[in-house]
Structure formats: structure tokens, C-alpha cells
Amino acid sequence: MDGSVDVYLIDGTYELFRHFFALPSHRTAAGEEVAAARGVLGYLLSLLESGVTHFGVATDHVVESFRNELWAGYKTGAGIDPLLWSQFPILEDGLSALGVTVWPMTDLEADDGLAAAALFAAAQPEVARVLICSPDKDLAQMVSDGRVVQRVDSRTGAIRDEAGVVKRFGVSPTSIADYLALVGDRSDGFPGLPGWGAKSAAALLFRYGHLDAIPEDAAAWDVTVRGAEKLAATLRDNRDLALLFRDLATLRTHEPALASLEELRWLGPTPGFVDFAARLEQPQLLERAQALARQGL
């Protein structure tokens, strides 16, 4: 039946960070810290228990990406707690054992993987809605006409659609990369242009859509912006830098290359999940997965 499937695309990196800082530590008898990985797997099982049938998870297998070659200040893995960093491969192994489609991103980032999967899923006639489960600002550029939305809060299930993007940022999803180019993205390590803030960027981009369309002369602007002349001069003098920042903020959508929606259907845990649940010292994960498989979910 057309439009009968909801696809959930989960930011595994965000979830691992979230659970790492929310849960008490758990070291196994073998000395592995596994609390966050256990938490993420439990969260995914809760999605399945709620009726989710199709989903995939993208992770930052390595934090650095091609963007680090474009901008020296782009985010790196420096400063990540080793106990958190060590759980990335554990989580990826656990997802595979659970039978979940996982994309460990290397040259690209997890957000790029989610963007590519969202673009593919949204084009399938069986899909009613694609939910990108991440609060990351750059993923707002993928939100589209109620078909692709952001699930910005894992705990409450809060959804951000196109109207929500405009309410939050003051611009439409198609202008998000331009908006981030002007105001910067501290979490990703690029600063935006001096003097440009959220209000000025939103006002200009709501009117003109993209950096390229903003007139160079402030006298030609038909919106009122405080400090217009100075902002216009800054944009003229730093246009190449602004375009570079927009490139950094623009998500790539060519990986993963999916062939069928069936790649995202959960068919139950693999036999290896028995040993993996034992490795994590959490037999409840196995019990829940097996119960779901018996129900045919």
C-alpha cells in the first residue's frame, strides 16, 4: 500500500553521546565500558516495541571527514572522552548483531549518511514519512513538505516540520546551509561572518533565499536590517569565505547508496546477538529482541 511505512533514521553518534552523559558507568568483567552502547541498543528496541519497522543508523566511525581538508578549524575527535570513543565500535558491532542497518561513516559524516538515506526513502512510494532522529541544525535542510521531518527530541518525540524550521531559524529548509554560513556552527567548528547574527541572517535569507541572491549594495535591500551597510560590506569582503562555510554546511547525499527499502526493514536479531548481549552483560536486550522477533515485528 502506498504511503504506509514510516522510516526512522537515527543519528548513532548523537545517541551515543546522549546516553554516555545520561547513564551511570558500567564496566564489564572484561573491563569494557559499555553503558552508553547498552543504552542506545535499548532505545532502538523501544522504537521497535512502539511499532517501528524500518530504520537505519549512521555513526561517525571516524570524526574527521573531507571537511577537515576544506577548513582547518573544522571539528575533530580531540577532547572526546576515551571511554565514550571506545564505545563507537562496540555500538556498531552491536547494531550489526541486532540486525540493524548501520552506516559507519568515514570520509563523510553521520549527518551526510542520514541525508542520503532520507533522500532515498522519501522517493519510495511506500513511505509515508521519513523521521530523521537528530536535533542537529544542518539536518534541517532535509526537511520537506511533511514527508521528511526531524525528530528533534528522542525522549519526547518532538517533531520539526517545515513550519517548525521557519519558526526555529527564521528561514526555510532550503536556506539552512546559507544561514549557517552566515551565523556559523560552533559545534562543527566554523564561525560564520563577523557581525552577522541570527536575526540579520534570517531577515535577508527569508527575503532572498540564498547568499548569491543577496544584493551587494545594502541600499538595494528591501528589508530593514540593523547595521545593513556594515553587514553588506562584510559579505562583499568575505563572499568566498561565506561560500566555503556554506559548502561545509551542505550535506552530501551520495552515501549510503541504497537499492531497496527492504534494506531498512528489521527482520530480527542475528544469531551473533546472543553472544553480544552476554558481552554487554545485559541479557534483557536479548530477551526483548527475541520477543520482538517472535511477534514478527
C-alpha positions as CSV (number, residue, x, y, z in Angstrom):
1,M,0.0,0.0,0.0
2,D,1.4,3.4,-1.0
3,G,2.4,5.7,1.9
4,S,2.1,3.1,4.6
5,V,5.6,3.0,6.0
6,D,7.4,5.4,8.4
7,V,11.2,5.2,8.1
8,Y,13.3,6.2,11.2
9,L,16.9,7.4,10.5
10,I,18.9,7.6,13.7
11,D,22.0,9.6,14.5
12,G,24.0,7.0,16.3
13,T,26.7,9.4,17.2
14,Y,24.2,11.8,18.9
15,E,22.6,8.9,20.7
16,L,25.9,7.5,22.0
17,F,26.8,10.9,23.3
18,R,23.4,11.4,24.9
19,H,23.4,8.1,26.7
20,F,27.1,8.4,27.7
21,F,26.3,11.6,29.7
22,A,22.9,10.4,30.9
23,L,23.7,6.9,32.2
24,P,26.0,5.7,35.1
25,S,29.1,3.9,34.0
26,H,29.1,0.1,33.5
27,R,32.3,-1.8,33.1
28,T,32.1,-5.5,32.2
29,A,34.1,-8.2,33.8
30,A,36.4,-7.9,30.8
31,G,37.0,-4.3,31.5
32,E,34.9,-2.7,28.7
33,E,32.9,0.4,29.4
34,V,29.5,-0.3,27.7
35,A,26.8,1.7,29.4
36,A,26.2,4.1,26.5
37,A,26.2,1.3,23.9
38,R,23.7,-0.6,26.0
39,G,21.6,2.5,26.3
40,V,21.5,3.1,22.6
41,L,20.6,-0.5,21.8
42,G,17.8,-0.3,24.4
43,Y,16.5,2.8,22.8
44,L,16.3,1.2,19.4
45,L,14.5,-1.8,20.8
46,S,12.0,0.6,22.4
47,L,11.4,2.1,18.9
48,L,10.7,-1.4,17.6
49,E,8.4,-2.1,20.5
50,S,6.5,1.0,19.6
51,G,5.8,-0.4,16.1
52,V,8.7,1.0,14.0
53,T,9.6,-1.5,11.2
54,H,12.1,0.3,9.0
55,F,15.1,2.2,10.3
56,G,18.8,2.7,9.9
57,V,21.6,4.2,12.0
58,A,24.5,6.3,10.9
59,T,27.6,6.7,13.0
60,D,30.8,8.8,12.8
61,H,33.2,5.8,12.6
62,V,35.9,8.5,12.5
63,V,35.1,12.1,13.5
64,E,37.3,13.7,10.9
65,S,35.9,13.9,7.3
66,F,36.7,15.6,4.0
67,R,35.5,18.9,5.5
68,N,38.7,19.0,7.7
69,E,40.6,19.4,4.5
70,L,38.5,22.4,3.5
71,W,38.6,24.2,6.8
72,A,41.4,23.8,9.3
73,G,39.2,24.6,12.3
74,Y,36.5,22.0,11.5
75,K,35.6,19.7,14.3
76,T,37.9,16.8,15.2
77,G,37.9,14.0,17.7
78,A,40.1,15.9,20.1
79,G,38.7,16.1,23.6
80,I,36.3,13.2,23.3
81,D,36.4,11.1,26.5
82,P,38.2,7.8,25.7
83,L,35.5,5.9,27.5
84,L,33.0,7.4,25.0
85,W,35.2,7.0,22.0
86,S,35.9,3.3,22.8
87,Q,32.1,2.6,22.5
88,F,31.7,3.6,18.9
89,P,33.0,0.2,17.6
90,I,31.1,-1.6,20.3
91,L,27.9,0.1,19.2
92,E,28.5,-0.6,15.6
93,D,29.1,-4.3,16.3
94,G,26.0,-4.4,18.4
95,L,23.8,-2.8,15.8
96,S,25.0,-5.3,13.2
97,A,24.4,-8.2,15.6
98,L,20.9,-6.9,16.4
99,G,20.2,-7.0,12.7
100,V,20.0,-3.2,12.3
101,T,21.2,-1.5,9.1
102,V,24.2,0.6,10.2
103,W,26.3,3.0,8.2
104,P,29.7,3.7,9.8
105,M,30.8,6.9,8.0
106,T,34.5,7.6,7.3
107,D,35.2,10.2,4.6
108,L,31.7,11.6,5.1
109,E,29.8,12.3,8.4
110,A,26.9,10.6,10.0
111,D,24.7,13.6,9.0
112,D,25.6,13.0,5.4
113,G,24.6,9.4,5.7
114,L,21.2,10.3,7.2
115,A,20.7,12.9,4.5
116,A,21.4,10.4,1.7
117,A,19.1,7.8,3.3
118,A,16.4,10.4,3.8
119,L,16.5,11.4,0.2
120,F,16.3,7.8,-0.9
121,A,13.5,6.8,1.5
122,A,11.4,9.9,0.7
123,A,11.4,8.9,-3.0
124,Q,9.8,5.5,-2.3
125,P,6.0,5.3,-2.8
126,E,5.6,3.0,0.1
127,V,6.9,5.6,2.5
128,A,4.5,7.9,4.3
129,R,7.1,9.8,6.3
130,V,10.8,9.9,7.0
131,L,11.8,10.8,10.5
132,I,15.4,12.0,10.9
133,C,16.1,11.4,14.6
134,S,18.6,14.1,15.4
135,P,18.5,17.7,16.7
136,D,21.5,18.7,14.5
137,K,20.8,22.1,12.8
138,D,22.3,21.1,9.5
139,L,19.8,18.3,9.1
140,A,17.0,20.9,9.0
141,Q,18.0,21.4,5.3
142,M,16.5,17.9,4.5
143,V,13.0,18.7,6.0
144,S,10.5,18.7,3.2
145,D,6.7,19.2,2.9
146,G,5.7,17.0,5.8
147,R,7.3,13.9,4.1
148,V,10.7,14.4,5.7
149,V,10.8,15.7,9.3
150,Q,13.2,16.0,12.2
151,R,12.5,14.1,15.4
152,V,14.5,16.5,17.5
153,D,13.9,15.0,20.9
154,S,14.4,11.3,21.5
155,R,12.6,11.4,24.8
156,T,9.5,13.4,23.9
157,G,9.3,12.5,20.3
158,A,9.0,16.2,19.3
159,I,8.8,16.8,15.6
160,R,10.1,19.7,13.5
161,D,8.5,20.1,10.1
162,E,8.9,22.9,7.6
163,A,6.9,25.3,9.6
164,G,9.0,24.3,12.7
165,V,12.2,25.0,10.8
166,V,11.0,28.5,9.9
167,K,9.9,29.1,13.5
168,R,13.2,28.0,14.9
169,F,15.6,29.6,12.4
170,G,13.5,32.2,10.6
171,V,14.3,30.6,7.2
172,S,13.1,27.7,5.1
173,P,14.9,24.4,5.0
174,T,16.4,25.3,1.6
175,S,18.2,28.2,3.2
176,I,19.7,26.4,6.2
177,A,23.1,26.0,4.7
178,D,23.2,29.7,3.7
179,Y,22.0,30.6,7.2
180,L,24.8,28.5,8.9
181,A,27.3,30.0,6.5
182,L,26.5,33.5,7.9
183,V,25.9,32.8,11.6
184,G,28.4,29.9,11.9
185,D,28.0,26.5,13.6
186,R,30.0,26.3,16.8
187,S,29.5,22.5,17.1
188,D,31.1,22.0,13.7
189,G,33.9,24.5,14.2
190,F,33.3,27.3,11.7
191,P,32.5,30.8,12.9
192,G,30.3,32.4,10.2
193,L,30.9,36.0,9.2
194,P,31.8,38.8,11.7
195,G,28.7,40.9,12.7
196,W,26.2,38.5,11.2
197,G,23.7,37.2,13.8
198,A,20.6,35.0,13.7
199,K,18.2,38.0,13.2
200,S,20.1,39.6,10.3
201,A,20.8,36.4,8.5
202,A,17.2,35.2,8.9
203,A,15.8,38.5,7.6
204,L,17.9,38.6,4.5
205,L,17.6,34.9,3.7
206,F,13.9,34.8,4.3
207,R,13.6,37.5,1.6
208,Y,16.4,36.4,-0.8
209,G,16.7,32.7,-0.1
210,H,20.4,32.2,-0.8
211,L,23.7,34.1,-0.3
212,D,24.1,34.5,-4.0
213,A,20.8,36.4,-4.3
214,I,21.5,39.0,-1.6
215,P,22.3,42.3,-3.3
216,E,25.9,43.5,-2.7
217,D,24.7,47.1,-2.0
218,A,22.7,47.4,1.2
219,A,20.7,50.3,-0.5
220,A,19.1,47.6,-2.7
221,W,17.9,45.6,0.2
222,D,14.1,45.8,0.6
223,V,14.1,44.5,4.2
224,T,15.2,46.6,7.2
225,V,18.3,45.2,8.9
226,R,20.2,46.9,11.7
227,G,23.7,47.8,10.6
228,A,22.9,47.0,7.0
229,E,25.8,48.9,5.4
230,K,28.4,47.2,7.6
231,L,26.8,43.7,7.0
232,A,26.8,44.3,3.3
233,A,30.5,45.3,3.3
234,T,31.4,42.3,5.4
235,L,29.6,40.0,3.0
236,R,31.2,41.6,0.0
237,D,34.7,41.3,1.5
238,N,34.2,37.7,2.7
239,R,32.0,36.2,0.0
240,D,34.4,33.4,-0.8
241,L,34.6,32.5,2.9
242,A,30.8,32.6,3.2
243,L,30.6,30.2,0.2
244,L,33.2,27.9,1.8
245,F,31.1,27.8,5.0
246,R,28.0,27.1,3.0
247,D,29.8,24.2,1.4
248,L,30.8,22.9,4.8
249,A,27.2,23.1,6.0
250,T,25.8,21.5,2.8
251,L,25.0,17.8,3.4
252,R,26.2,15.3,0.8
253,T,23.6,12.7,-0.3
254,H,25.5,10.1,-2.3
255,E,26.3,7.6,0.5
256,P,25.0,5.2,1.6
257,A,23.7,4.1,-1.8
258,L,20.5,2.1,-1.1
259,A,19.0,-0.2,-3.6
260,S,15.7,-1.1,-1.8
261,L,13.6,0.0,1.1
262,E,13.8,-3.6,2.3
263,E,17.4,-2.8,3.4
264,L,15.8,-0.8,6.2
265,R,13.3,-3.4,7.3
266,W,14.2,-5.1,10.7
267,L,14.0,-8.8,10.4
268,G,15.1,-9.8,13.8
269,P,18.5,-10.2,15.6
270,T,21.3,-12.3,14.1
271,P,22.5,-15.4,15.9
272,G,25.5,-13.4,17.0
273,F,23.3,-11.2,19.2
274,V,23.3,-13.9,21.8
275,D,27.0,-13.6,22.5
276,F,26.9,-9.8,22.1
277,A,24.2,-9.4,24.8
278,A,26.4,-11.6,27.0
279,R,29.4,-9.4,26.2
280,L,27.4,-6.3,27.4
281,E,26.2,-8.2,30.4
282,Q,22.6,-7.3,29.7
283,P,20.5,-10.4,28.9
284,Q,17.4,-8.2,28.8
285,L,18.5,-6.8,25.4
286,L,18.4,-10.4,24.0
287,E,15.1,-11.2,25.6
288,R,13.5,-8.1,24.2
289,A,14.9,-8.7,20.7
290,Q,13.8,-12.3,20.7
291,A,10.3,-11.3,21.9
292,L,10.0,-8.8,19.0
293,A,11.2,-11.4,16.5
294,R,8.6,-13.9,17.8
295,Q,5.9,-11.3,17.3
296,G,7.0,-10.8,13.7
297,L,7.9,-7.1,14.3
